[in-house]
Amino acid sequence: MKVAIMQPYFFPYIGYYQLIHAVDTFVVYDDVHFIKKGWIHRNYILVDGHKHPLTMSVEKMSQNRLILEHERANIEDVTRHQLKHLYHGYRRAPQFERVMPLLEQVLRYEDRNVSRYLAHSLETIARSLGIQTIFVRSSDLAIGKTLKGQDRVLAICQALGATDYINAINGRALYDADAFEQKGIRLSFIDTDIAPYDQGTDEFEPYLSIIDLMMHCSKEEMQLMLDRYALISNRQVT
């Protein structure tokens, strides 16, 4: 059983979906503190060939409260602006007619709770990409709230019967392979290969929201990109 655990992000880039694709169970880590300057409520798309923010309005954002304790704000107005930006930025994109109805469905999802809204978005997009990974929210697991950091991740992995734990590569300094091995769990990190694709611009802009990739690439191309990663043990990473 391969497991990954990540905070829910707002239309994250392809590397996030590669992580989901690489595991059997993906844990939406929603009972941890909200990060204001992170990716929970924002990402980037292209508008007129330039990087442009796409945001989700959140009521009273606070790093002193958990992600699941936050609610979306100004839903109707924000959704209207989001759809306007997507239409303006991608109406001429090759996959617009196929992808836009799905994005509109996701953006119009009515749940005000940030955790449930993002979990729905992540799973809906994943299914559209052909990913069949099981989704679980950490808040639905009976894991002691007093556990923090690596100890909590290990407890979640054990509760799910994990044999492997895969994490984003930028988190390699957070974990000790020996601690995982003592629990019978292999620790590895996903190293994403961002392959350039035609964005209709002179210069390729990497690390944009998955939306940009979906608008410009066919289903077949997306499938190939999902497999463009390597799994590296922390003993290999320097």
N, C-alpha and C positions, 0 to 999 in steps of 0.2 A: 504494500500500500504506500504510494507516494503522496506526500502531503505538502502543500504550500500554505503560508499564512501571510496575508497582506491587508493593510487598511484599504477600505473601498475608495477608489479614485473616480473622478468624473471623466468619462470617456478617455481612459489612459492610452498611452502609445502601444505599439505592437509588442514591445518587450513584456508588458504586463500580461497580455493574452498568450504569449509564448509560455510564460510561467504557468498560467492556468492549463494550457494544453499539455504541459510536461508532467502533470500530476493526475492522480485518480480523484483526490478530494482537495478542493480549494476552500480555505477558511477565510471568510470575510471578517477581518479583525475589527469589529465595531464597538467593543467595550473597552477601548483605550482612549486616551485623551485626543481631542480634536487638535489638528495642527493648522493654524491660520495661514501660514505661508507655504503650505504643502499643496498637494494635488487633489484634495478631497472635494473642493468646490470650484476648480478651475482647470482649464487646459488651453491649448492653442490650435487654431485652424489657419487656413490661408484665405484672405480676402483681398482681392485685387493683386494677387501675387505676393502679399506681405503677411507676415506672422501677425495674427490677431487673436486677442483673448476671447474665450468662450467661457462664461461663468454661470454658476448657480448661486442664487441669492440665498443666504442662510440667516435666520433670525438670531441675533445676539450671539454671534460666534464667540466662543470662549475656550481657551486651552485648559481651563479648570473644569470643564465638563467633558463627558465622553461623547464620542461620535454619535452614538445612538440616542443621546439626549438632546440632539439638535433637530430643528425643523426648518423646512424651506420657507422662504418669504416671497411675497409678491409674485405668486406662482403664475398667474395669467399674464401679467405684463412681461415677466422675465421669459416665459416660454415664447411669447410672441416675438420678442427681440432675438432670442436664440434662433428661431426658425427664419427670421428675416436675414440674419447674418449667414446662416447656412445656404439659404437660397441665393443670396447675392454672391457668396464666395464660390459656390459649386454648381450653379444652374447649367453651366456649360461642360461640366465634368462628365467623362464617358459613362460613369455608373450612376449618375444622378437619379434617373427615373427608377432604377432598381432599389437604391439605397435610401432615398429621401423618405418614402413612406414608413420604413422601419424606424428611422431616426425620429420622425414625428410621433410615432407610436410611443417610443421610449420617453421622449421629452414630455409628452402629455400624460404620462403615468401620474395618477392623482395623489398617491400617498405623500403626505407632507413630511413624514419622518425621513431624515437624511440617510440613515442606515438602510432602511427598507427600499427607498427610492434608488440608491446607488447599487444595492445588491441586485435589484430587478434589472437595472441597466446593464450591469456586468454580465449577468446570466443571459439576458436576451441577445446581446451582441455576440457572446460566445457561441450560443446555439446557432446564430446566423452564419457563423464561421465554421460550423461543423464540429465544434468542440463539445464533447459529451461528459466532461468532468462534472462530478457531483459538487454542488455548492452547499456550504454550511456557514451559518453565522456564529461567531465565537460566543455571542451573548446567549445562544441557545444551548450551549454546552455547560455542563455542571463542573466548571473549573473554578477553584478558589480565587476570589478577587484579591487576596493578599499576595499571591504570586506575581512576580514582575519579570520583565525581560526574558532572558534565556530560560529561566525556570518555568515561566508560564508557557512558553513555546513548547518546551519539552512535555509539560503536562498535557497540553492539547494533543500533541503527537501521540502520546501514550494512550489517551482516551480514544483516539481514532484508530489505534492499532497500526501506527505508521512503521514502516521499515526504512523509509527514506524521507528526509526533510530537505526540500529544495527552496532556496532563498534567492532574492535578487542579489547580484554580485556586489552591489555597493554596500551590502550589509555584512560583508565577510568579517569585519573587525568585531562584530557583535557576538560571535558564537565560537565556542570551543569544541572542536571535533571530538576530543576525548570524552567530554560530558555526554555527547550524543551516543558515542560508541558504547559507553557504559550502560546505556539504556537499550542497546541493540538497534540503534538508528543510524543510518549513513547520512552524513551531512554533505551537501553539495550546493553549488551556486550556478545560476544560469547566466551565461555570457551571450548576450544578444548580438546578432549580426544584422545591422541595419542596411538592407540593400536599397540603393537608390532606385526610384521609380519615376515615371514621367508625371510631374505635377503641373505641366503646362507653363513652367517658368524657366528662366535662363539658368538659375542656380538652385540646386536641390536643398530643401530645408528639412533636416532630419528631426526625429523625436517629437513630431506633431501628434495630436490626438489620432486615435484609430480612425476617426471620421475621415481624415484626409486620405488615408490609405484605402479605405472602403470606396470613396468617391472616385478614385483613379485606377483601381485595380479590379480585375475580374475575380470571381470566386476561386478559379483555378490558381491565379497568381497569389491570392491571399493564402490559400492552402500551402503553397510552396514556402511563403514567407514565414508561416507559423513554425516551420521546421528548421529555420535558419538560426540555430543556437547550439551552444555546446554546454555540457554540464561539467563543472570543474570542482574537484574536491578542494577544501580549504588548504590542504597540504600542497596543492599545486599552485595556489595563488600566492604571489609575492607582492 
